[in-house]
Amino acid sequence: MALSPAQETICNDTSRFRVAVTGRRFGKTHCAIRELARHAAQKEGAEVWYVSPSYRMSRQIVWDKLKNKLKDLKWVEKTNESEMSIRLKNSSRICLKGADSPDSLRGVGLDFLVMDEFQDIEPKAWTEVLRPTLSDKMGKAMFTGTPRGVGSWSHEMYTEAQDREDWGAHTFKTIDGGIVTQKEIEQAKNELDELTYLQEYEATFTTWRKSVAYNFDRQKHIQVYTGPKQELHIGMDFNVTPGTAVIAHIDHRLIHIYDEIHLEGTHTQEMCDVINNKYPGVKKIVYPDPACRQKRTSAGGKTDLSILQNNGFICKLRSSHTAIKDRVNALNTKLKNAANQIGILIDPKCKNLIKSLERLSYRDDSSIIDKDGHEHIFDACSYMVDYLYPVQTQYNNEPIERFTFRGGRF
């Protein structure tokens, strides 16, 4: 695939350090592979690294594409699968690493470095570990990723790169990459909440909000429910203190949450008894914590899942936990998507849920949720929403084709 004008702008920047903040599926992997190969080809015996947030991610995103591309070019002398390293015929070496093992990144002098998805890498991995590896060789670095909020490391790096000597700063929307169609962009507006859409597709640094449920608005989401209660949809989180559940009616994709359960010093059987006594003789569909297959909050030795099933609940759950970030995005998207459509209404008597949506927050300068007790009923609600209306994570799997750069074609 030929480089789009936006990709050319990034790749042709001669600054020693480049920061490229782009929309999702812009084609950053394509740019990264091109630059890794180019810098390895320009100098004999060059040491070139690709670093992502984890070793596993590096293998998933880049390894096969890079390896196959270099083999097609007949540049490869030796490949080490276990170490994810490729030695070229000019004695240069390209290695893939993960920032989740920072000690393994020390002690090597680098000629070129790509830090991909750098917004999810601990800043100290750059400042204390990787930056010194470039000093003796005056090596270069390229940072690629999607934006986080104003005040995050990605925003700080992008902002500083605009004013620092020998740094380049670039930001492009998803559509600028030439890979994703306008129709797909419009569809994303309806499937994602506004903040996620602006961040992931428009590459916008939105104002950093500590609130986890940043799309919750009392004026828009609180409404007395007077509809039917013949079929209960129940999100449930298992704890001894507290045990929590939210109870909802679903009407044409609109979730009406009209009741909640909040019990101190409880167990799963008591949760079932309370719900069955309060709503006898109706169909009950529960969306529990996936850990309920193994977890036990009762003294009887039965799993939480078996207790729910034995009490007549229809259980719908994933085989494993969704990533917290994806579950949070699913809930925020359902609260309000990028097209300003409201998907959840909450009865004012659900005071614990409302308090949780308003107060649950991230730790300062972090994407880690501050667990202060408000997270339990939030989890109960998000298990249900994530199962019914998940946000699908999409990966860019476009084929790597030939591209040119000054000094030759590969």
N, C-alpha and C positions, 0 to 999 in steps of 0.2 A: 504494500500500500504506500503510495506516494505521501509525503508529508503534506499536511494541510498548511496554509499560510501561518496559522497560529503555532503549529508544531515547529515549523521552520524558524519562527521568531525565537522560540526557546532554544532550539538546537544550534542556531547560528550565533547566539550570544557568546561573545568571547570573554566575558567577565570570569574572573577566577572562581567566584561563588555565584550560583544562580538559584533563585527561589521561584518555583513555578507552582502557583496555587490555582487549581483548575476544578471544573465540575467533574462529577463522576462519569466514567466511560469517555473521557476526553481523548484518551490515547496516550496516557503518561507511560504505560508499560512499553509501548512502541518507541517513544522518545528515549526511555531509559536504556533499552536494548541497543538502540542505535548509538547512543553516546558511550556505553560500555565498550562496544565493539570498536568504535572510532578511536577512543583513547588507547585501547590495547594495541591497535594496529599502527598507531603513529610512532611508537617508541619501542625499541627492542627491550625486552626484560621489564616491561611496565607492570606494576602491581595495581590492579583495578578491582574495586569492591562494589557490590550491591548490598545494601543493608535495609531491611524492612523491620517492622515491629517484632517479628518472631521468625525463627529459623523455618518453621513450618510454612509461614506465609510466603517467605522467599521461594521456597520450593514450589508452592502452589501457583504463585503469580508469574515467575520468571523462568525457572530452571529449564523446563522442557522447551520453551520457545527459544531461549538463548542458545541452548545446546544444539537444537536442530538447525537453527539459522547458521551457526558457525560451522557445523558439519557440512551443510549445503555449500558453503563457501570454500570448503576444503582448507580451512585455516587451523583445524584442531590437530594437535600432536598427541595429547593425552587428556582423558576425562576421568575425574575421580567422583563417582556417584555419592559415596558416603560423606565426603567433605564438600560436595557441590562446588568443585573447582575445575576449571578448564585451562590447560596450558596450550598456548598457541605455538605455531611453528617459528615465530620470531622470539620465543622464550617469554613472552608476556603471559601473565596469568590473571584470569577473572575468577573471583570468588564470591559466593553468595553467603551472607551472614544474617543473623538475627540479633536485634538489640535486646532481646530477652536474656541473653548471656553476655553481658558487657565485658566480663573479664576475658572472654575469648577474643575480644576485639583489640586488645592491647599489643604493643610491641612490634608492630609492622609499619614500615614506611610506605605510604600510598601515593600513587601518581594521580589517581582519580577515584572519586567516591560518589555513588548515588545513594541518597537517603530517601527511600520511597515511603509514602504514607507517614511522613515525618511528624505530622500533627499527633500521631499516636505513640511516638517514641519519647521516652523520658529525656528532657533537655540535657541532663547530665551525661547521657550517652554521647552527645555531641561535644559539649564543652569540656568534659573531663577525660574522655576516652578517644573519640574519633578526630577531633580537631588537632590534637598533637601529632597524629599519624601523618598529617599532611605537611608538617613544618619542614623537615629536612629536605624533601624533594620539591617544595613549593607546589604541592599537589592541589588539584582543583576539586570542587564539590558541586553537586547539583541536588537540590531539595525539591521533591515533588510530593504533592498531596492535595487534599481538599481542605477548605477552611474550617477552623473552629471559631468560636465567638471572639468578639473584641476582648482583648486582655489575655487570650491564650498564647501559647508559645508560637503557634503557626502565624498568628496575627503579628506578634512581636517581630518574628524573623522577616516576614514580608515587609512590614513597615520600615524596619531598619535597613533592609536591603535597598530601599529606594534612595537612601541618603548616604550610604557608605561607599567609599571608594573601592573600585574593583568588585562590586556586587551588582547583580542584575535582579530585578523583580518583575515577575510576569503573572498576570491573572487572566484566565479565559473561561468562558462558559462551556458547558458540555457541547452545545451546538457548534461551537467554534472548532471542535476537533474533527468534524466532518464524518463522524461515525454514526451518531445517533440522529434519527430523523426528527423533523419538527412534530410529526404526529406522535411520536413516542414522548417528546417533551410535553405536549399538551395532555397526554394520558397521565404522565407523572404528576401534573398539577392536581388531578382529581384523586390520585391515590396517596399522595403524601401531604402531611401538614405543611403549613406555610414556611415555618422556620427550616424544616428539613429540606423542603424543595429549594429554597433560596440558597442553602448551604451546599447541597449535593449537586444541584444542576446549574445554578446561577453563579456559583463560586463567590457567594457574598459573605462577608464577615458581618454577621448580624450581632446586635448587642448581646453580650454575654449575660445569660440569665441563670441565676443559681437554682431557680425553681425547676424541679424535675418535670412536673406537669405544667410546662410553660404555656400551654394552650388553654388551660382552664380559666374560665371567666364566670364569676357568679351571675352576672347580668345575662349571660347567654345560655348557661348550662343548668341552672336550677329552675325546676318547674314541677309543680304538684302533679302527681300521677293519679288519674282516675280511671284508667283502662282496665282490661281483663287481667286475671291472675290464674288462669287455668293451666298454664305451662310455665314453669319456673326455670330460668337460666341462672345458674349460680356459680360465681367465681369464688374459690375457697383457698385459704392459706392455713396450713396446720401449725399451730403453736400451742404450747401449754398456757402461755400468757403473752398476748391474748390469742385466742382462736378467732379467726375473722372470716366473714363471707359477705358477699354482696348478692342481692337477688334482683333479677331484671326480667322485663318482658321485651321481646324483640319484634319490631313492627317494620317490615320493609327496610331492613338494615339499620334502623334507628333503635339504639339501645336505651330503654327507659329503666334506669336503676331506681327502684322504689322502696327498697328495704335493705337493711344491713344487720349482721349478727356480729357482736363483739363480746366475747366471753373471757373472763379472767380465770386462771387456774382450771382449765378445761381439758378435754380430750375429744377425739373424733366421734366417739359414740354419743357423747353429750351434744355435740354440734348437730348430729343427725337427729337426735330426739327433739331438740328445740325446733328445728326446721319442720320436721314431720308433724309435730304438735301444732305449730303455728299455721301450717298449710297442709292439712290432711287431704288425702284422696286426689291429689293433682300430680301431673307428670313433672318430674324434677330431673333436669339435665345439669350436671355439675362439671365444671372445668377446674380441676384441682392442680396443685403443685405437682409437676411430674415426678418429684421425689417420693410421692405417696406409694409408689410400687414397693419401696423398701422401708419407708419411714413408719415409725410406730409412735403414736402419742397416747396410746392406751396401755394398760397393764396386762391386757389379755394376750399379747404376743401376736395379734393379727396386724397385717399391714393396714395403713389408712385406706388404701384402695379397696381391699376386701371388705372393710367395714362399710364403706360407702355403698358398695354393690349389694351387700347383704341387707342394707336398709332401703333398698329399692331405688337407689339413685342410678341414673344412666350416666356413666363416666366417660368423658371425652378429654383426652390429654395427649400430649406429645410423648414420643419415646425418650426424649432427652430435653434438657432445658434449652430454651431459646436464649441467645445472648441478651444480657440485661439491656444493652443499648437498643437492640431490635425490639424488645418488649416495650421499652419506654417510647420508642418511635411509633410503635403500633397504637399505643394508647393516645399519644398526642395527635396522631393522624386522625383517629376516630373522634377525638374531641373537636378538632377543626382541621380540615385538609386545606391545601393550598388554594382551592377554589372557594374557600370560606364556607364550606358546607359543614354543619354541625351533625355529629353522629351519635352523641351521647347526651341524654338529659337525666338529671338527678333530682329526686324528690328531696325537699329541704329537711325532712326528718333523718336523712342519712348523714348525720352530723360528723361521725368519725371519718367517713370517706371524704367529705368536703374539707374537713380539717387537714386530712392527709394530702389532698391535691393542692391545697394552698401552702402547706408548710414544709412538705418533704423537699429537701434541697441537696445540692452537691456541696462537697467540701470546698473551701476556698481554693481557687486556681486548680481545680481538679475535676475529673469526670467520675469520681467515686461518690456514690450516694452516702450522705451522712445518715446512718441508721440510728435514729433517736426514738424509735417506737412507732413513728408514723408510717413506716414502710410496710407493715403487715397487711393492712386493708388495701393499700395501694397494690401490693402484690396480688391479692385476691382478685381485684378488679382487672389487673393487667393480664393475668392468666387467661381469663375469659376472653378479653378483647383480642389478645395475641392469637389464641386458637381460632377464633371466628374470622378475624380480619387481620391476618399477618401482613407485615411489610416485607415484600420479597426483596432479598438482596441479590443484585445482579452483578455479574462479573463480565469484564471485557475480554472476550475470547476471540477477537478478530485475528485473522491470519497475519503473520509477519511476512511482508513481501520486500522486494529489493528497494533500496533507497540510495541516494547519492550524497556524497559530501565532497568538499574541496580536496583534491589530491587523489581521487579515485572513486571507484564504484564497487559496492559489495552487496 
